């Protein structure tokens, strides 16, 4: 479709239900974006709509209740589906169509990723065809024992941060990760959230990436359970007073950890694995699962029960154990 430039604006004039419409945008749209605009103007989704259109409609309908990262994930999944599958109309789609798409995905993606794709497909069909029954076989899950870093691994990493002046800014966030905080929670902190006199951190927001690949502060934590006040070690407070809050991109922390782990010959572990370290140290200290769950902001004990099986003593020992 022709795109006309008008000063700093761009205009398109699509035909909608037999009538010429004039739409002005602040940016030059791609043909894909134009198609999406036309779909929205043409009306609501019906049985003759393609799976792609139906999915975009569902995402739009739920945009106020879905997190930006979930919306971004849904859009990425939609873009990864085959063109043939996305073109099938909702009313004509069958379990066989879904099975063929799953088979196609299984040739190039991990079982976990295929399961995520199927999750979106089944959600869209349940939204628009609630009476449809899906009979689909997914590839078997790969059972992996998650690597949990130990105190020696983290100490080596922190010592390396001290040797590289540019690495000092990562010390405080890494230590917070060892206290069970998520990356988004760490990078959303402000000075007002930290009480040096009490040795506590208030967690009530998180930094997330929007569907437009921009980082924003979400004024609520990941879940209701994620809103919490935790005690942190003296070592962590000292790192805050010396190096201050981390003010860069969240991904930069993970990238730095990966580069230095490779240089040190350590097995790779991402920032989120520091939560596993926190849980394992808590369990070794004999802390009850419900207390660990509250401290780490897990909404349910399921993750803890899946990964850790030790019997759980006094929480006062934990703060000292978290010192690297």
C-alpha positions in Angstrom: 0.0 0.0 0.0 1.2 3.5 -0.8 2.6 5.5 2.1 2.5 9.3 1.7 4.9 11.5 3.7 3.2 14.7 5.0 5.8 16.8 6.8 6.9 14.7 9.8 3.8 12.5 9.5 2.9 9.5 7.3 -0.5 8.8 5.8 -2.1 5.7 4.4 -5.6 5.5 2.8 -6.9 1.9 3.0 -10.4 0.9 1.8 -12.4 -0.3 4.8 -15.8 -1.9 4.0 -15.9 -0.1 0.6 -15.0 3.3 2.0 -11.7 5.2 1.8 -10.1 5.9 5.2 -7.3 8.3 5.9 -4.9 7.4 8.7 -2.0 9.6 9.8 0.9 8.1 11.8 3.9 9.5 13.6 6.1 6.9 12.0 6.6 5.1 8.7 4.7 1.8 9.0 5.8 -1.5 7.5 3.4 -3.4 5.3 2.9 -5.8 8.1 1.9 -3.0 10.5 -0.5 -1.6 7.8 -2.1 -5.0 7.5 -2.6 -5.1 11.3 -4.1 -1.6 11.3 -6.5 -2.6 8.5 -7.5 -5.8 10.4 -8.4 -3.8 13.5 -10.4 -1.3 11.5 -12.3 -4.0 9.7 -14.0 -5.2 12.9 -13.9 -8.0 15.4 -12.6 -11.5 15.0 -15.1 -14.1 13.7 -14.9 -17.7 12.6 -13.5 -16.8 9.2 -10.6 -14.9 10.7 -7.2 -16.4 10.5 -5.4 -17.9 13.5 -2.9 -15.0 13.3 -5.7 -12.3 13.4 -7.5 -14.2 16.2 -4.3 -14.3 18.3 -3.6 -10.6 17.9 -7.2 -9.9 18.9 -6.9 -12.0 22.0 -3.6 -10.3 23.0 -5.3 -6.9 22.5 -8.3 -8.0 24.6 -6.1 -9.1 27.5 -3.5 -6.3 27.2 -4.6 -4.7 30.5 -4.2 -7.9 32.5 -1.1 -9.4 30.8 2.4 -8.2 31.7 4.6 -6.6 29.0 6.9 -9.5 29.1 4.0 -12.0 28.5 2.7 -9.9 25.6 6.2 -9.8 24.1 6.5 -13.6 24.5 3.1 -14.2 22.9 4.1 -12.0 19.9 7.4 -13.8 19.6 5.6 -17.2 19.6 3.2 -16.0 17.0 6.0 -14.8 14.7 7.6 -18.3 15.1 4.6 -20.2 13.9 4.5 -21.3 10.2 2.8 -19.1 7.7 0.5 -22.0 6.7 -0.7 -22.5 10.2 -1.3 -18.8 10.9 -3.4 -18.6 7.8 -5.8 -21.3 8.8 -9.2 -19.9 9.8 -10.3 -20.4 13.4 -13.5 -22.2 12.3 -11.7 -24.6 10.1 -8.8 -25.4 12.4 -8.7 -29.1 13.7 -6.6 -31.1 16.1 -4.8 -32.5 13.2 -3.7 -29.0 12.1 -2.4 -28.3 15.5 -0.6 -31.7 15.7 1.1 -31.0 12.3 2.3 -27.7 13.6 3.6 -29.2 16.8 5.4 -31.9 14.7 6.9 -29.1 12.6 8.0 -27.1 15.6 9.6 -30.2 17.2 12.1 -30.5 14.4 13.7 -27.2 15.3 12.8 -26.3 18.9 13.3 -27.9 22.3 10.4 -29.8 23.9 9.9 -27.0 26.5 9.7 -24.4 23.7 7.2 -26.5 21.8 5.1 -26.8 24.9 5.1 -23.0 25.2 4.0 -22.6 21.6 1.2 -25.2 22.2 0.2 -23.3 25.3 -0.5 -20.2 23.2 -2.3 -22.1 20.5 -4.6 -23.9 22.9 -5.3 -20.6 24.7 -6.4 -18.9 21.5 -8.6 -21.8 20.5 -10.1 -22.0 24.0 -10.8 -18.2 23.8 -12.6 -18.4 20.4 -13.8 -22.0 20.3 -14.4 -23.0 23.9 -16.2 -26.2 22.9 -13.3 -27.5 20.8 -11.4 -30.5 22.2 -7.7 -30.8 21.3 -6.0 -34.2 21.2 -2.4 -33.4 20.6 0.8 -35.3 21.5 3.7 -33.2 22.6 7.3 -34.2 22.4 8.6 -35.8 25.6 10.1 -33.4 28.1 13.9 -33.5 28.6 14.7 -34.0 32.2 17.7 -31.9 33.2 19.3 -31.5 36.6 19.6 -27.7 37.0 23.0 -26.6 37.9 23.1 -24.7 41.2 26.2 -22.5 41.8 28.0 -23.0 45.1 29.6 -20.5 47.4 33.0 -21.1 45.7 31.6 -20.2 42.3 30.1 -17.0 43.5 33.2 -16.0 45.5 35.4 -16.4 42.5 33.0 -14.3 40.4 32.9 -11.5 43.1 36.7 -11.6 43.5 37.0 -11.2 39.7 34.6 -8.2 39.8 37.0 -6.5 42.3 40.0 -7.1 40.1 38.3 -5.4 37.2 37.3 -1.9 38.1 34.5 -1.9 35.6 33.1 -5.0 37.3 32.6 -3.4 40.7 29.2 -2.1 39.8 28.0 -5.7 39.5 28.9 -6.7 43.0 25.8 -5.3 44.8 23.2 -6.8 42.3 24.9 -10.2 42.4 24.8 -10.2 46.2 21.1 -9.2 46.1 20.5 -12.2 43.7 22.1 -14.4 46.4 19.4 -13.1 48.7 16.7 -14.5 46.4 15.9 -11.3 44.4 14.9 -11.5 40.8 16.9 -9.5 38.2 13.9 -7.3 37.5 13.5 -6.6 41.2 17.2 -5.7 41.6 17.3 -3.3 38.7 14.1 -1.5 39.7 15.4 -0.6 43.2 15.7 3.0 44.3 17.7 4.4 47.3 14.4 4.8 49.1 13.9 1.0 49.1 17.1 0.4 51.1 17.2 1.0 54.8 20.9 0.8 55.8 20.1 1.2 59.6 17.8 -1.8 59.6 19.6 -3.7 56.9 16.5 -4.3 54.8 15.3 -4.0 51.2 11.7 -3.2 50.3 10.6 -5.0 47.1 7.4 -3.6 45.5 8.2 -3.1 41.8 10.1 -4.7 38.9 11.8 -3.6 35.7 10.4 -5.3 32.6 10.8 -5.2 28.8 7.8 -4.0 26.9 6.6 -5.5 23.6 8.5 -2.6 22.0 11.8 -3.9 23.5 12.0 -0.9 25.9 12.6 -1.3 29.7 10.1 0.3 32.0 9.5 0.1 35.8 6.3 -1.8 36.5 4.8 -0.3 39.8 4.0 -3.7 41.1 6.1 -6.8 41.8 5.8 -10.0 39.7 3.1 -11.5 42.0 1.4 -10.5 45.3 3.8 -12.7 47.1 6.7 -10.8 45.5 5.9 -7.7 47.5 8.0 -8.1 50.5 10.7 -6.6 52.8 13.8 -8.7 53.3 16.8 -8.5 55.5 20.2 -8.5 53.8 23.7 -9.3 55.0 26.2 -6.8 56.3 28.4 -7.6 53.3 25.5 -6.6 51.0 25.0 -3.3 52.9 28.7 -2.5 52.6 28.6 -3.2 48.9 25.6 -0.8 48.5 27.4 2.0 50.5 30.5 1.6 48.5 29.2 1.0 45.0 25.6 2.2 45.0 22.7 0.9 43.0 23.1 -0.7 39.6 21.8 1.7 37.0 22.5 -0.1 33.7 20.5 -2.5 31.6 19.4 -5.8 33.3 20.8 -7.9 30.4 24.3 -6.3 31.0 24.6 -8.1 34.3 23.8 -11.5 32.7 26.2 -10.8 29.9 29.0 -9.8 32.3 28.5 -12.9 34.4 28.6 -15.1 31.3 31.8 -13.6 30.0 33.6 -13.8 33.3 32.4 -17.3 34.0 33.9 -18.4 30.7 37.2 -16.6 31.5 37.3 -18.2 35.0 36.5 -21.7 33.7 33.3 -21.8 35.7 30.2 -23.7 34.6 27.7 -21.1 33.3 24.9 -20.0 35.5 22.5 -17.1 34.8 21.4 -14.5 37.3 18.2 -16.4 38.1 20.3 -19.3 39.3 21.4 -17.1 42.2 17.8 -17.7 43.5 18.6 -21.4 43.4 21.7 -20.7 45.4 19.6 -18.7 47.9 17.2 -21.6 48.3 19.9 -24.2 48.7 21.7 -22.2 51.3 18.4 -21.6 53.1 17.6 -25.3 53.2 21.1 -26.1 54.4 20.5 -23.7 57.2 17.3 -25.6 58.1 14.8 -22.8 57.2 11.2 -24.1 56.7 10.0 -24.0 53.1 7.1 -21.5 53.8 9.7 -19.1 55.3 12.0 -19.4 52.2 9.0 -19.0 50.0 8.0 -15.7 51.7 11.6 -14.4 51.7 12.2 -15.2 48.1 8.7 -14.1 46.9 7.6 -17.4 45.4 3.9 -17.5 44.9 3.8 -21.3 45.6 6.2 -23.8 47.1 6.1 -25.8 43.9 9.4 -24.6 42.5 11.2 -25.2 45.8 9.7 -28.6 46.1 10.7 -29.6 42.6 14.3 -28.5 42.8 15.2 -29.0 46.5 14.3 -32.0 48.6 16.3 -31.5 51.8 14.5 -31.2 55.2 14.4 -27.8 56.4 16.6 -24.8 61.4 16.7 -21.0 62.5 16.5 -18.3 59.8 18.9 -16.1 61.8 21.8 -18.3 60.5 20.9 -17.6 56.9 22.0 -13.9 56.6 25.5 -15.0 57.7 25.5 -17.9 55.3 24.7 -15.6 52.4 28.0 -13.7 52.9 30.4 -14.9 50.2 
